[in-house]
Amino acid sequence: MDFNADHFSLFQLPPTFRLDGAQLDRRYIEWQSQVHPDRFVGAGDAERRLSLQWATRVNEAYQTLKKPLPRAKYLLHLAAHDIESENNALMPADFLVEQMAWREAVAEARAAHEHHELEHLHHRLQREMRDRYEELAVLLDERRDLNQAADRVRRLMFLDKLLAEIDEAMAEAEE
């Protein structure tokens, strides 16, 4: 058990964007059955502390690999490739205009409490994100084009934030 192993090695998975989610879940459960703090209630302080550290480490790795955007960011991190997420100037103008149009549509539907329109926007954005994740999988796993992958990650960060805004607006519209 190497505490400093990368997340993929920890779960004995290949470092790829496309991964077997069921296998990740199984390995996570196996780890938790070994290191969960409940198993160490009667142990000494050092063992309980170590168990807690391992459980935290395993949970962090699992959460990173389970979701596609954090997994993509992590793969780029492992490749020592900075995604430059703080630099919006890298985004193409057409993408930024598209983002403004999305945000305007969400704001209008939110202001009018149009739950149906918000659901429509939500589903449309989810489809777009699925397509972009598939493109990202090709860039990371097949082409190993880290520059283009970083660009897609930055775009997906915008879309992920927009999806959260739509979810929030839908919750408000239900109240």
TARA-V550026 format. One record per residue. N is the residue number from 0. SS is DSSP state (h for helix, s for strand, l for the rest). BURIAL is I if it has 24 or more other ideal C-beta (glycine too) atoms within 12 Angstrom, else O. D_CENTER is the distance of its C-alpha to the mean C-alpha in whole Angstrom. Layout:
n->N ss->SS burial->BURIAL d_center->D_CENTER
n->N ss->SS burial->BURIAL d_center->D_CENTER
This chain:
n->0 ss->l burial->O d_center->25
n->1 ss->l burial->O d_center->24
n->2 ss->l burial->O d_center->22
n->3 ss->l burial->O d_center->21
n->4 ss->l burial->O d_center->20
n->5 ss->l burial->I d_center->17
n->6 ss->h burial->I d_center->14
n->7 ss->h burial->I d_center->15
n->8 ss->h burial->O d_center->18
n->9 ss->h burial->I d_center->18
n->10 ss->l burial->I d_center->17
n->11 ss->l burial->O d_center->20
n->12 ss->l burial->I d_center->17
n->13 ss->l burial->O d_center->18
n->14 ss->l burial->I d_center->15
n->15 ss->l burial->I d_center->14
n->16 ss->l burial->I d_center->11
n->17 ss->l burial->I d_center->13
n->18 ss->l burial->I d_center->13
n->19 ss->l burial->O d_center->15
n->20 ss->h burial->O d_center->13
n->21 ss->h burial->O d_center->17
n->22 ss->h burial->O d_center->18
n->23 ss->h burial->I d_center->15
n->24 ss->h burial->O d_center->16
n->25 ss->h burial->O d_center->19
n->26 ss->h burial->I d_center->19
n->27 ss->h burial->I d_center->17
n->28 ss->h burial->O d_center->20
n->29 ss->h burial->O d_center->22
n->30 ss->h burial->I d_center->21
n->31 ss->h burial->I d_center->21
n->32 ss->h burial->O d_center->25
n->33 ss->h burial->O d_center->26
n->34 ss->h burial->I d_center->24
n->35 ss->l burial->O d_center->24
n->36 ss->h burial->O d_center->26
n->37 ss->h burial->O d_center->28
n->38 ss->h burial->O d_center->30
n->39 ss->h burial->O d_center->31
n->40 ss->l burial->O d_center->33
n->41 ss->l burial->O d_center->36
n->42 ss->l burial->O d_center->35
n->43 ss->l burial->O d_center->36
n->44 ss->h burial->O d_center->34
n->45 ss->h burial->O d_center->33
n->46 ss->h burial->O d_center->32
n->47 ss->h burial->O d_center->30
n->48 ss->h burial->O d_center->28
n->49 ss->h burial->O d_center->27
n->50 ss->h burial->I d_center->26
n->51 ss->h burial->O d_center->24
n->52 ss->h burial->O d_center->23
n->53 ss->h burial->I d_center->22
n->54 ss->h burial->I d_center->20
n->55 ss->h burial->O d_center->18
n->56 ss->h burial->I d_center->17
n->57 ss->h burial->I d_center->16
n->58 ss->h burial->O d_center->14
n->59 ss->h burial->O d_center->12
n->60 ss->h burial->I d_center->12
n->61 ss->h burial->I d_center->11
n->62 ss->h burial->O d_center->8
n->63 ss->h burial->I d_center->6
n->64 ss->h burial->I d_center->8
n->65 ss->h burial->I d_center->7
n->66 ss->l burial->O d_center->4
n->67 ss->h burial->I d_center->4
n->68 ss->h burial->I d_center->3
n->69 ss->h burial->I d_center->3
n->70 ss->h burial->I d_center->6
n->71 ss->h burial->I d_center->7
n->72 ss->h burial->I d_center->8
n->73 ss->h burial->I d_center->9
n->74 ss->h burial->I d_center->11
n->75 ss->h burial->I d_center->13
n->76 ss->h burial->O d_center->13
n->77 ss->h burial->O d_center->15
n->78 ss->l burial->O d_center->17
n->79 ss->l burial->O d_center->18
n->80 ss->l burial->I d_center->17
n->81 ss->l burial->O d_center->16
n->82 ss->l burial->I d_center->14
n->83 ss->l burial->O d_center->17
n->84 ss->l burial->I d_center->14
n->85 ss->l burial->O d_center->17
n->86 ss->l burial->O d_center->19
n->87 ss->h burial->O d_center->19
n->88 ss->h burial->O d_center->23
n->89 ss->h burial->O d_center->21
n->90 ss->l burial->I d_center->20
n->91 ss->l burial->O d_center->23
n->92 ss->h burial->O d_center->25
n->93 ss->h burial->O d_center->24
n->94 ss->h burial->I d_center->21
n->95 ss->h burial->O d_center->21
n->96 ss->h burial->O d_center->24
n->97 ss->h burial->O d_center->22
n->98 ss->h burial->I d_center->20
n->99 ss->h burial->O d_center->23
n->100 ss->h burial->O d_center->24
n->101 ss->h burial->I d_center->21
n->102 ss->h burial->I d_center->21
n->103 ss->h burial->O d_center->25
n->104 ss->h burial->I d_center->25
n->105 ss->h burial->I d_center->22
n->106 ss->h burial->O d_center->25
n->107 ss->h burial->O d_center->28
n->108 ss->h burial->I d_center->27
n->109 ss->h burial->I d_center->26
n->110 ss->h burial->O d_center->29
n->111 ss->l burial->O d_center->31
n->112 ss->l burial->O d_center->29
n->113 ss->l burial->O d_center->28
n->114 ss->h burial->O d_center->26
n->115 ss->h burial->O d_center->27
n->116 ss->h burial->O d_center->26
n->117 ss->h burial->I d_center->22
n->118 ss->h burial->O d_center->22
n->119 ss->h burial->O d_center->23
n->120 ss->h burial->I d_center->20
n->121 ss->h burial->I d_center->17
n->122 ss->h burial->O d_center->18
n->123 ss->h burial->O d_center->19
n->124 ss->h burial->I d_center->16
n->125 ss->h burial->O d_center->14
n->126 ss->h burial->O d_center->16
n->127 ss->h burial->I d_center->16
n->128 ss->h burial->I d_center->12
n->129 ss->h burial->O d_center->13
n->130 ss->h burial->O d_center->15
n->131 ss->h burial->I d_center->13
n->132 ss->h burial->I d_center->11
n->133 ss->h burial->O d_center->14
n->134 ss->h burial->I d_center->15
n->135 ss->h burial->I d_center->13
n->136 ss->h burial->I d_center->13
n->137 ss->h burial->O d_center->17
n->138 ss->h burial->I d_center->17
n->139 ss->h burial->I d_center->15
n->140 ss->h burial->O d_center->17
n->141 ss->h burial->O d_center->20
n->142 ss->h burial->O d_center->21
n->143 ss->l burial->O d_center->19
n->144 ss->l burial->O d_center->19
n->145 ss->h burial->I d_center->17
n->146 ss->h burial->O d_center->19
n->147 ss->h burial->O d_center->18
n->148 ss->h burial->I d_center->14
n->149 ss->h burial->I d_center->14
n->150 ss->h burial->I d_center->15
n->151 ss->h burial->I d_center->13
n->152 ss->h burial->I d_center->10
n->153 ss->h burial->I d_center->12
n->154 ss->h burial->I d_center->13
n->155 ss->h burial->I d_center->10
n->156 ss->h burial->I d_center->9
n->157 ss->h burial->I d_center->12
n->158 ss->h burial->I d_center->12
n->159 ss->h burial->I d_center->9
n->160 ss->h burial->O d_center->11
n->161 ss->h burial->I d_center->14
n->162 ss->h burial->I d_center->13
n->163 ss->h burial->O d_center->13
n->164 ss->h burial->I d_center->16
n->165 ss->h burial->I d_center->17
n->166 ss->h burial->I d_center->16
n->167 ss->h burial->O d_center->18
n->168 ss->h burial->I d_center->21
n->169 ss->h burial->I d_center->21
n->170 ss->h burial->O d_center->22
n->171 ss->h burial->O d_center->24
n->172 ss->h burial->O d_center->26
n->173 ss->h burial->O d_center->27
n->174 ss->l burial->O d_center->28
